[in-house]
Amino acid sequence: MKTAYFTAAALAALLTATAGTASAQVQQQYQPVQAQPAATQASVINLDNRIVSLERQLADILRAEEENTRRIGQLESTLQQEREASASRIAALEARLASGAPTTASASVEPAAEKPQLAAVTTASKPKPTAAIASTDADPAEEAYDTGYQLWKSGKYEAAIGALRAFSSSYPNHRRTSWANNLAGRAMLDKGEPRAAAEVLLANYRGNPKGERAADSLFYLGQSLMKLDQPSQACKAYSELEAVYGSTMRADLQKLLPDAKAQAKCRG
């Protein structure tokens, strides 16, 4: 067998070649992974705009839903009031028909001084058999107002408010509209809703200061303000009542006013 002998130079060359091959293999195996390009600024801005647009659309949808819910609630409340008013009218008419009384406005609606005076019938003047019988047809507006008045008088304040509001809506130019609005405010006050009462009474006074119950509304506005713990504002209402109406206000109000001013501790 022949023995191979390597010189030092040949051995060094062989080692160098072997190291170079190994280094090349290692470099091929462990080449760094190139990073993926990051999202561009334009794509990020576009995504943000789309998100903002979606949020706005969602807010619009929620706002529209809330508005629809509020309108539906108002319609249901109005419908319920109309139902209560209609039911109260029907009940009042049925009660009158059952009692056999003529369907005329109740005598207790107006003070005695404002009742129409009827000619007295004496026993000496007997009607002839052929004489015409007086018509019992009543003013439908008076009927509608009297329905609300009777409900208020019996303590059915919610039904009374509905009936009186229905009257004002149906007969906005009737002389009883001032009465109906005033009585609706009083019903709210009796029901324990002084703030709502104050709004209705003030609107009745300002809307028609020459109305037959405008002065009453101003007085009961003061009463409502007292329930709201605002005696100074109540005094202003009483002061305006005296300044605007003075001696022309009804006798009932003239009697009630001094005690009301004393309770509010008004000056003068």
C-alpha positions in Angstrom: 0.0 0.0 0.0 1.2 3.4 -0.9 1.0 6.1 1.8 -0.1 9.6 0.6 1.9 12.4 2.0 0.6 16.0 2.0 2.8 18.9 2.2 2.0 21.8 4.6 1.0 24.0 1.7 -1.3 21.4 0.2 -2.9 20.8 3.5 -3.6 24.5 4.1 -5.1 24.9 0.7 -7.4 21.9 1.3 -8.6 23.4 4.7 -9.2 26.7 3.1 -11.3 25.3 0.3 -13.3 23.2 2.8 -14.0 26.2 5.1 -15.1 28.3 2.1 -17.6 25.6 1.0 -19.0 25.3 4.5 -19.4 29.0 4.9 -21.2 29.3 1.6 -23.6 26.5 2.6 -24.3 28.2 6.0 -25.0 31.5 4.3 -27.4 29.8 1.9 -29.2 28.1 4.8 -29.5 31.1 7.0 -30.4 34.0 4.6 -32.5 36.6 6.5 -36.2 36.7 5.7 -37.1 40.0 4.0 -39.8 42.0 5.9 -43.1 42.5 4.2 -43.8 46.1 3.2 -45.9 48.0 5.9 -49.3 49.4 5.1 -49.1 52.7 3.2 -50.3 55.9 4.9 -53.0 56.3 2.2 -54.6 53.0 3.0 -54.6 53.8 6.7 -56.3 57.1 6.1 -58.9 55.4 3.8 -59.7 52.9 6.5 -60.1 55.6 9.1 -62.5 57.5 6.8 -64.6 54.4 6.3 -64.8 53.9 10.1 -65.8 57.5 10.7 -68.5 57.2 7.9 -69.9 54.1 9.5 -70.0 55.7 12.9 -71.9 58.7 11.5 -74.4 56.4 9.7 -74.9 54.5 12.9 -75.5 57.7 14.9 -78.0 58.9 12.3 -79.9 55.6 12.5 -80.0 55.8 16.3 -81.2 59.4 16.2 -83.9 58.6 13.7 -85.0 55.7 15.9 -85.2 57.9 19.0 -87.2 60.5 17.1 -89.6 57.9 15.8 -90.0 56.5 19.3 -90.8 60.0 20.6 -93.4 60.7 17.9 -95.0 57.3 18.5 -95.3 58.1 22.2 -96.9 61.5 21.5 -99.4 59.9 19.1 -100.3 57.2 21.6 -100.7 59.9 24.3 -102.9 62.0 22.1 -105.0 58.9 21.0 -105.4 57.9 24.7 -106.6 61.4 25.6 -109.1 61.4 22.7 -110.4 57.9 23.8 -110.8 59.1 27.4 -112.6 62.3 26.2 -114.9 60.3 23.9 -115.6 57.8 26.6 -116.4 60.5 29.1 -118.8 62.2 26.7 -120.6 59.0 25.9 -120.9 58.2 29.6 -122.2 61.7 30.4 -124.8 61.5 27.6 -125.9 58.0 28.6 -126.3 59.1 32.2 -128.5 62.0 31.2 -130.5 59.9 28.9 -131.0 57.3 31.7 -132.1 60.0 34.1 -134.5 61.5 31.6 -133.0 64.9 31.9 -132.7 67.1 28.8 -129.1 67.2 27.4 -128.5 70.9 28.2 -125.5 72.4 29.8 -125.4 71.9 33.6 -126.6 74.9 35.6 -123.6 74.6 37.8 -121.2 75.5 35.0 -121.7 79.2 35.2 -122.1 81.6 38.2 -125.6 82.8 38.9 -124.9 86.2 37.6 -124.0 84.9 34.1 -126.9 82.5 33.6 -129.3 83.4 30.9 -132.5 84.7 32.5 -135.7 82.8 31.5 -139.1 84.2 31.5 -141.1 83.0 34.5 -144.2 80.9 33.8 -147.2 81.7 36.0 -150.0 79.3 36.8 -152.5 81.8 35.4 -151.0 81.6 31.9 -151.5 78.0 30.9 -150.0 77.0 27.5 -152.5 76.2 24.8 -152.5 72.6 23.5 -151.4 73.9 20.1 -148.5 76.0 21.3 -145.1 75.2 20.0 -142.8 73.3 22.5 -139.4 74.9 23.2 -136.5 73.1 21.5 -134.2 71.2 23.9 -131.4 71.1 21.3 -128.2 72.2 23.1 -125.0 73.9 21.8 -122.6 71.1 21.2 -119.7 73.3 22.4 -121.5 73.9 25.7 -122.1 70.1 25.9 -118.4 69.4 25.3 -117.3 72.0 27.9 -119.8 70.8 30.5 -118.4 67.2 30.1 -115.0 68.4 31.1 -116.4 70.5 33.9 -118.3 67.6 35.4 -115.3 65.3 35.2 -113.2 67.9 37.0 -115.9 68.4 39.6 -116.0 64.7 40.3 -112.2 64.5 40.8 -111.5 62.7 37.5 -108.7 65.1 36.6 -106.9 63.2 33.9 -110.2 62.6 32.0 -111.2 66.2 32.6 -107.9 67.5 31.1 -108.4 65.4 28.0 -111.9 66.5 27.5 -111.1 70.2 28.0 -108.1 70.0 25.7 -110.3 68.3 23.1 -112.8 71.2 23.5 -110.1 73.9 23.0 -108.9 72.1 19.9 -112.4 71.7 18.4 -113.6 75.2 19.3 -110.6 77.5 19.4 -112.7 80.7 18.9 -115.5 79.9 21.3 -116.1 82.0 24.4 -115.7 78.9 26.5 -112.2 78.3 25.3 -110.8 80.7 27.9 -112.9 78.7 30.5 -111.6 75.4 29.2 -108.0 76.3 29.3 -108.3 77.8 32.7 -110.1 74.7 34.1 -107.5 72.4 32.5 -104.8 74.3 34.3 -106.7 74.0 37.6 -107.2 70.3 37.0 -103.4 69.9 36.6 -102.9 71.9 39.8 -105.4 69.7 41.7 -103.7 66.6 40.2 -100.4 67.7 41.8 -98.7 69.0 38.6 -98.1 72.6 39.4 -95.4 73.1 36.8 -97.6 71.9 34.0 -100.5 73.9 35.4 -98.4 77.1 35.5 -97.5 76.7 31.8 -101.1 76.2 30.8 -102.5 79.0 32.9 -99.8 81.5 31.7 -100.5 80.6 28.1 -104.2 81.1 28.6 -103.7 84.5 30.1 -101.1 85.7 27.5 -103.0 84.1 24.6 -106.2 85.9 25.4 -105.9 88.5 28.1 -109.5 89.6 27.4 -110.9 86.1 27.8 -113.6 85.5 30.4 -111.3 83.5 32.6 -107.9 85.2 31.9 -108.0 86.9 35.3 -108.7 83.5 37.0 -105.7 82.0 35.1 -103.5 84.7 36.5 -104.7 84.1 40.0 -104.2 80.3 39.8 -100.8 80.9 38.2 -99.8 82.5 41.5 -101.2 79.4 43.3 -99.2 77.1 41.1 -96.0 79.2 41.7 -96.6 78.8 45.5 -96.7 75.1 45.1 -93.3 75.4 43.3 -91.9 77.3 46.3 -91.6 80.5 44.3 -93.5 83.1 46.5 -91.8 86.1 44.9 -93.0 85.0 41.4 -96.4 84.4 42.8 -96.5 88.0 44.1 -95.7 89.2 40.6 -98.6 87.3 39.3 -100.9 88.8 42.0 -99.6 92.3 41.3 -100.2 92.0 37.6 -103.7 90.7 38.3 -104.5 93.8 40.3 -102.8 96.1 37.8 -104.5 94.7 34.7 -108.0 93.8 36.0 -108.4 95.8 39.2 -112.0 96.3 40.1 -113.2 94.5 37.0 -112.1 91.0 38.3 -114.8 88.7 39.6 -116.0 89.1 43.2 -114.7 85.6 44.0 -111.2 86.5 43.0 -111.4 89.8 45.0 -112.2 87.8 48.1 -109.4 85.2 47.5 -106.6 87.6 46.6 -105.9 89.1 50.0 -105.3 85.7 51.7 -103.2 84.6 48.7 -101.0 87.6 48.9 -100.6 87.2 52.7 -99.5 83.5 52.2 -96.9 84.6 49.7 -95.9 87.5 52.0 -96.3 90.1 49.3 -95.5 93.7 50.0 -98.2 96.3 49.4 
